[in-house]
Amino acid sequence: MWESIVLTVAATAGNNIGKILQKKGTIILPPLSFKFKVIRSYALNKTWVIGFLMDIFGALLMLRALSLAPVSVIQPVSGCGLAILSIFSHFYLKEVMNAVDWVGITLAGFGTIGVGAGGEEQEVVALSIFHIPGLAFVVFILFILLNGWLRICKSQRREQEMMEYDVVEEIIYGLESGILFGMSSVISKMGFLFLEQGFSKLLVPMCIMISVCCSGTGFYYQTRGLKHGRAIVVSTCAAVASILTGVLAGMLALGERLPSEPKARLALLLGWLLIIVGVILLVGSTRLVRFLSCSSRQKRSNVDKSFGLRRAGSSRVREPSPSAVIQAATLNHLLSSSSKEKA
């Protein structure tokens, strides 16, 4: 089990770091096309080539990990790629990390340990080739419901003449991309299970091709959501939906089960929870720190205002009231008039 955990961490690290290096290499490169000069410029860029090779190597390691362990273990651990990416960006790209980032990385790390400690080898359950159309039908129904909800939100936004995306639209794009990412891992795992059960070897590349199509479509929906929506909402929904889809589809379609021992089951469930919370903190760390700083500033301003009002009230008490001044003047006038009459 630990071998598959290590392979998954290395695979997701290669995928995420590879994409960052590719993005860094394309800064000085023209847009990718099939022209010979453009392809040659990409091939001669060391940063882009290293990133591309790391991305491919990570994908191969992920396939190896899926062949060794259940999807309900691999998919949650793959969420730790964001933690590795944050560490790489901090030390290599010199990006500043706040306290929430480190908390998220720590939680994701402990969650990975919990999943590794709670996961166990499972017996191969007899699968039918008709499980693939069944999964495709379930995903199709989900997308019909989500896209119908999306069209309703878009029509309401047009009626209200709103230019910015509604939060529901951002959530829908994130959910759609996350579901496709999770299904990509599940279908790849199905190919290896078919091979173990004696089915035709052609099913493995067919499942891998379907998995690649799911990942590509997921990136399309994620990019579409990131183009107009907020990255924090889309990325968080995609990460959480990917983990939950992998876990649920692995248990319902592939026959994966929770550990039989209570301690192992608790460790696995706690590991899932810590990874999800860690991913959410990593995605929303900047906005969370900004919110906490704004709330602390508001509290300080309210304290300063209340302290100023107290000081103003105390200074008013110290000043003599107008009625007291008038009464003192009247008393002095009466005393002076009475002394004159005696004289």
Solvent accessible surface area in square Angstrom, and as a share of the most:
residue,aa,sasa,rsa
1,M,44,0.20
2,W,125,0.44
3,E,108,0.49
4,S,2,0.01
5,I,4,0.02
6,V,96,0.55
7,L,33,0.16
8,T,0,0.00
9,V,45,0.26
10,A,44,0.34
11,A,0,0.00
12,T,8,0.04
13,A,17,0.13
14,G,7,0.07
15,N,30,0.15
16,N,37,0.19
17,I,21,0.11
18,G,0,0.00
19,K,84,0.35
20,I,41,0.21
21,L,15,0.07
22,Q,32,0.14
23,K,148,0.63
24,K,87,0.37
25,G,4,0.04
26,T,48,0.28
27,I,135,0.69
28,I,143,0.72
29,L,25,0.13
30,P,57,0.36
31,P,119,0.75
32,L,118,0.59
33,S,43,0.28
34,F,197,0.82
35,K,144,0.61
36,F,157,0.65
37,K,168,0.71
38,V,18,0.10
39,I,82,0.42
40,R,133,0.49
41,S,36,0.23
42,Y,12,0.05
43,A,61,0.47
44,L,114,0.57
45,N,21,0.11
46,K,164,0.70
47,T,44,0.26
48,W,42,0.15
49,V,45,0.26
50,I,91,0.46
51,G,0,0.00
52,F,84,0.35
53,L,106,0.53
54,M,60,0.27
55,D,27,0.14
56,I,82,0.41
57,F,120,0.50
58,G,0,0.00
59,A,46,0.36
60,L,105,0.52
61,L,30,0.15
62,M,33,0.15
63,L,41,0.20
64,R,126,0.46
65,A,0,0.00
66,L,3,0.01
67,S,25,0.16
68,L,58,0.29
69,A,2,0.01
70,P,10,0.06
71,V,0,0.00
72,S,2,0.02
73,V,4,0.02
74,I,1,0.00
75,Q,13,0.06
76,P,0,0.00
77,V,0,0.00
78,S,25,0.16
79,G,15,0.14
80,C,8,0.05
81,G,1,0.01
82,L,53,0.27
83,A,7,0.05
84,I,39,0.20
85,L,30,0.15
86,S,23,0.15
87,I,62,0.32
88,F,40,0.17
89,S,10,0.06
90,H,54,0.24
91,F,126,0.52
92,Y,104,0.40
93,L,51,0.25
94,K,158,0.67
95,E,90,0.40
96,V,145,0.84
97,M,24,0.11
98,N,43,0.22
99,A,76,0.59
100,V,20,0.11
101,D,16,0.08
102,W,102,0.36
103,V,75,0.43
104,G,0,0.00
105,I,22,0.11
106,T,68,0.40
107,L,43,0.21
108,A,0,0.00
109,G,34,0.32
110,F,120,0.50
111,G,0,0.00
112,T,15,0.09
113,I,98,0.50
114,G,14,0.13
115,V,0,0.00
116,G,3,0.03
117,A,63,0.49
118,G,1,0.01
119,G,12,0.12
120,E,66,0.30
121,E,117,0.52
122,Q,47,0.21
123,E,139,0.62
124,V,81,0.47
125,V,56,0.32
126,A,90,0.70
127,L,12,0.06
128,S,44,0.28
129,I,69,0.35
130,F,153,0.64
131,H,65,0.29
132,I,22,0.11
133,P,74,0.46
134,G,37,0.35
135,L,20,0.10
136,A,59,0.46
137,F,128,0.53
138,V,81,0.46
139,V,22,0.13
140,F,124,0.52
141,I,68,0.35
142,L,71,0.36
143,F,23,0.09
144,I,87,0.44
145,L,115,0.57
146,L,21,0.10
147,N,49,0.25
148,G,31,0.30
149,W,121,0.42
150,L,12,0.06
151,R,185,0.68
152,I,99,0.50
153,C,14,0.09
154,K,36,0.15
155,S,49,0.32
156,Q,94,0.42
157,R,34,0.13
158,R,178,0.65
159,E,141,0.63
160,Q,122,0.54
161,E,149,0.67
162,M,86,0.38
163,M,173,0.77
164,E,140,0.63
165,Y,40,0.15
166,D,51,0.26
167,V,65,0.38
168,V,35,0.20
169,E,0,0.00
170,E,5,0.02
171,I,57,0.29
172,I,0,0.00
173,Y,1,0.00
174,G,0,0.00
175,L,53,0.26
176,E,0,0.00
177,S,0,0.00
178,G,0,0.00
179,I,20,0.10
180,L,15,0.07
181,F,39,0.16
182,G,0,0.00
183,M,9,0.04
184,S,10,0.07
185,S,14,0.09
186,V,0,0.00
187,I,12,0.06
188,S,3,0.02
189,K,17,0.07
190,M,0,0.00
191,G,1,0.01
192,F,36,0.15
193,L,15,0.08
194,F,0,0.00
195,L,74,0.37
196,E,102,0.46
197,Q,56,0.25
198,G,66,0.63
199,F,73,0.30
200,S,64,0.41
201,K,157,0.67
202,L,139,0.69
203,L,17,0.08
204,V,21,0.12
205,P,64,0.40
206,M,81,0.36
207,C,0,0.00
208,I,45,0.23
209,M,132,0.59
210,I,56,0.28
211,S,8,0.05
212,V,97,0.56
213,C,86,0.51
214,C,20,0.12
215,S,31,0.20
216,G,41,0.39
217,T,58,0.33
218,G,0,0.00
219,F,94,0.39
220,Y,120,0.46
221,Y,35,0.13
222,Q,35,0.16
223,T,85,0.49
224,R,95,0.35
225,G,0,0.00
226,L,71,0.35
227,K,155,0.66
228,H,103,0.46
229,G,15,0.15
230,R,98,0.36
231,A,60,0.47
232,I,38,0.19
233,V,26,0.15
234,V,0,0.00
235,S,31,0.20
236,T,24,0.14
237,C,25,0.15
238,A,4,0.03
239,A,26,0.21
240,V,31,0.18
241,A,8,0.06
242,S,12,0.08
243,I,5,0.03
244,L,83,0.41
245,T,20,0.12
246,G,0,0.00
247,V,11,0.07
248,L,102,0.51
249,A,11,0.09
250,G,0,0.00
251,M,46,0.21
252,L,151,0.75
253,A,17,0.13
254,L,5,0.03
255,G,23,0.22
256,E,14,0.06
257,R,129,0.47
258,L,64,0.32
259,P,2,0.01
260,S,87,0.56
261,E,112,0.50
262,P,103,0.65
263,K,172,0.73
264,A,19,0.15
265,R,92,0.34
266,L,120,0.60
267,A,27,0.21
268,L,5,0.03
269,L,76,0.38
270,L,91,0.45
271,G,1,0.01
272,W,28,0.10
273,L,102,0.51
274,L,40,0.20
275,I,0,0.00
276,I,28,0.14
277,V,54,0.31
278,G,0,0.00
279,V,2,0.01
280,I,72,0.36
281,L,38,0.19
282,L,16,0.08
283,V,33,0.19
284,G,10,0.10
285,S,5,0.03
286,T,79,0.46
287,R,110,0.40
288,L,62,0.31
289,V,55,0.32
290,R,137,0.50
291,F,134,0.56
292,L,94,0.47
293,S,40,0.26
294,C,58,0.35
295,S,32,0.21
296,S,43,0.28
297,R,161,0.59
298,Q,114,0.51
299,K,140,0.59
300,R,169,0.61
301,S,46,0.30
302,N,89,0.46
303,V,95,0.55
304,D,95,0.49
305,K,138,0.58
306,S,46,0.30
307,F,117,0.49
308,G,35,0.34
309,L,134,0.66
310,R,181,0.66
311,R,155,0.57
312,A,40,0.31
313,G,31,0.30
314,S,50,0.32
315,S,50,0.32
316,R,177,0.65
317,V,126,0.72
318,R,201,0.74
319,E,116,0.52
320,P,105,0.66
321,S,54,0.35
322,P,102,0.64
323,S,65,0.42
324,A,49,0.38
325,V,84,0.48
326,I,114,0.58
327,Q,125,0.55
328,A,53,0.41
329,A,60,0.46
330,T,68,0.40
331,L,102,0.51
332,N,94,0.48
333,H,125,0.56
334,L,101,0.50
335,L,106,0.53
336,S,51,0.33
337,S,39,0.25
338,S,47,0.30
339,S,62,0.40
340,K,154,0.65
341,E,149,0.67
342,K,178,0.76
343,A,123,0.95
